Amino acid sequence: MDKKQKLNESLANTMGVVVILFSFIISYFIYTQILGSPDNFIDGDPDNQPKEGFYLGTIYKGGKIVILQITFMVILLTYSIERALSLFRARGKKSNVSFANTIKENLGVNDLNAALTSCNNQKGAVANVVFKGLNSYMLESPQELRPEEKAYQIKRDLEEATHLEVPDLEKNMIIISTIASVATLVGLLGTVTGMIQAFSALAIAGTPDAVGLAGGISQALITTALGISTSAVAIVIYNFYTTIIDNITYAMDETNYAILNHFKQSVKPSISEPVITEEPNDLEQEGNV
């Protein structure tokens, strides 16, 4: 790993920590100043029950776990925007399907310069890989380099360019998938702890209080509702971005195959399988004798 890669990895880790801290600070502010605003509660006291129809106060009663749930939402929103901008750049200026067809047409008429121009106009991940492959294709090889070795070199350069682009496409996707899995579990944790507190308060009171118990359970279920909502949104976003990434990588594979196939066709007379001649059978040998 060179210095540039180490620097990029260090910056990515630092940005991840900054995003988490920034999201937590925003979430704490939302919980205390917006959800916990005195206007949402009876007599202006957050310790009292929320006013009827003031759902922000109801969410506040979900407890401190709500802060974590809001943090997950903010992180999800941040990385969703980051992935949207990154994948938008990676897709290039026009459809990758259209770009792949253009490259095939250029290769079909043996116009490599037009293919390079298409890459410069398209931009994006697929164009970067194709540009690398075409440069390797057009690069003059030493006289002693056989066509088979040249084809291997082109294939190696294409695979190397692909391996450099794919990590950027999948960057931070693990964070979105993790939120999709963890948010629900944290919500259930908040519900369980809330119900424990509700039943403990009922046990201490010593007298059945159905209204108080129902209120405590309803407030405990708030964290589960928030967790399920966050997970559902995260799953949809993850699947949507995964589909875009799959389409981009498919276009890479398609154009890579087109470049390799065009090169093999252009040097087909030079790449010939060794001719294996059958040895004469015994009858033919006897006849010759």
MOFEN-V501189 format. One record per residue. N is the residue number from 1. SS is DSSP state (@ for helix, = for strand, . for the rest). OMEGA is omega in degrees with one decimal (NA if undefined). Layout:
# MOFEN-V501189
N;SS;OMEGA  N;SS;OMEGA
This chain:
# MOFEN-V501189
1;.;-177.6  2;.;-176.2  3;@;-178.8  4;@;179.3  5;@;177.8  6;@;179.3  7;@;179.0  8;@;178.7  9;@;178.7  10;@;177.9  11;@;179.5  12;@;178.8  13;@;178.8  14;@;179.0  15;@;178.2  16;@;178.4  17;@;-179.8  18;@;-179.8  19;@;-179.6  20;@;180.0  21;@;179.3  22;@;179.7  23;@;179.5  24;@;179.1  25;@;178.2  26;@;-178.3  27;@;178.7  28;@;178.0  29;@;179.5  30;@;-177.3  31;@;-174.5  32;@;-172.1  33;@;-177.8  34;@;178.9  35;@;-177.6  36;.;178.8  37;.;179.9  38;@;-179.9  39;@;-177.2  40;@;-171.7  41;=;178.8  42;@;-179.4  43;@;178.1  44;@;-177.6  45;.;-179.8  46;.;177.1  47;.;177.6  48;.;178.3  49;.;177.4  50;=;177.0  51;.;-179.5  52;.;179.8  53;.;177.7  54;.;-173.4  55;@;176.2  56;@;176.1  57;@;177.4  58;@;177.9  59;@;178.8  60;@;-178.8  61;.;177.0  62;.;176.5  63;.;-176.1  64;.;178.6  65;@;178.7  66;@;178.9  67;@;178.2  68;@;-179.7  69;@;177.5  70;@;176.9  71;@;176.9  72;@;179.8  73;@;-178.9  74;@;177.8  75;@;178.7  76;@;178.9  77;@;-178.4  78;@;-177.0  79;@;174.3  80;@;177.1  81;@;179.6  82;@;179.7  83;@;179.3  84;@;179.7  85;@;-178.4  86;@;-179.3  87;@;175.7  88;@;176.5  89;@;-177.3  90;@;-179.7  91;@;-179.8  92;.;-173.5  93;.;179.4  94;.;-176.8  95;.;178.0  96;@;175.8  97;@;177.7  98;@;178.9  99;@;178.6  100;@;178.2  101;@;177.8  102;@;178.5  103;@;178.7  104;@;178.5  105;@;178.6  106;@;178.0  107;@;179.8  108;@;178.4  109;.;176.6  110;.;180.0  111;.;-177.1  112;@;178.5  113;@;177.0  114;@;177.6  115;@;176.9  116;@;177.6  117;@;177.7  118;@;178.1  119;@;179.6  120;@;179.2  121;@;-175.4  122;@;-172.5  123;.;175.9  124;@;-173.9  125;@;-178.5  126;@;179.3  127;@;178.5  128;@;179.7  129;@;-179.6  130;@;179.7  131;@;177.8  132;@;-180.0  133;@;179.6  134;@;176.5  135;@;177.1  136;@;178.5  137;@;-174.1  138;@;-179.6  139;.;-179.6  140;.;-177.0  141;.;174.3  142;.;-176.8  143;.;-176.6  144;.;-179.2  145;.;-178.2  146;.;179.5  147;@;179.1  148;@;178.9  149;@;176.7  150;@;178.4  151;@;177.5  152;@;179.3  153;@;178.4  154;@;179.6  155;@;179.9  156;@;179.3  157;@;177.9  158;@;179.4  159;@;178.5  160;@;178.8  161;@;178.4  162;@;-179.3  163;@;176.9  164;@;-176.8  165;@;-173.9  166;@;178.7  167;@;177.5  168;@;178.5  169;@;-175.4  170;@;-177.8  171;.;176.5  172;.;176.2  173;@;179.3  174;@;179.0  175;@;179.4  176;@;179.9  177;@;178.3  178;@;177.7  179;@;178.9  180;@;-178.4  181;@;-170.8  182;@;-173.9  183;@;179.6  184;@;-179.3  185;@;177.7  186;@;176.5  187;@;177.4  188;@;176.7  189;@;177.9  190;@;179.0  191;@;-179.6  192;@;179.7  193;@;177.6  194;@;178.7  195;@;176.1  196;@;179.1  197;@;-179.3  198;@;-180.0  199;@;177.5  200;@;177.8  201;@;178.8  202;@;179.9  203;@;179.8  204;@;-179.7  205;@;176.4  206;.;179.6  207;.;179.6  208;.;178.3  209;.;-175.7  210;@;-178.7  211;@;-179.9  212;@;178.6  213;@;179.2  214;@;177.9  215;@;179.4  216;@;179.6  217;@;-179.8  218;@;177.6  219;@;179.0  220;@;-179.2  221;@;-179.6  222;@;-177.7  223;@;177.1  224;@;178.4  225;@;178.1  226;@;-179.5  227;@;179.2  228;@;179.1  229;@;180.0  230;@;180.0  231;@;-179.5  232;@;178.8  233;@;-179.4  234;@;179.3  235;@;179.2  236;@;-179.9  237;@;-179.6  238;@;-179.9  239;@;179.0  240;@;-179.8  241;@;178.1  242;@;177.3  243;@;177.8  244;@;179.6  245;@;178.3  246;@;178.7  247;@;179.4  248;@;-179.5  249;@;176.2  250;@;177.6  251;@;176.0  252;@;-179.0  253;@;-178.0  254;@;-179.9  255;@;176.3  256;@;178.6  257;@;-179.6  258;@;179.3  259;@;179.9  260;@;-179.6  261;@;178.9  262;@;178.8  263;@;-179.6  264;@;177.9  265;@;-177.6  266;@;-179.3  267;.;-176.1  268;.;178.1  269;.;-178.4  270;.;180.0  271;.;-177.9  272;.;179.3  273;.;177.9  274;.;-178.1  275;.;-179.8  276;.;179.9  277;.;-179.6  278;.;176.9  279;.;179.5  280;.;179.6  281;.;-174.2  282;@;-178.2  283;@;179.3  284;@;178.5  285;@;179.7  286;@;179.0  287;@;179.2  288;@;178.4  289;.;NA
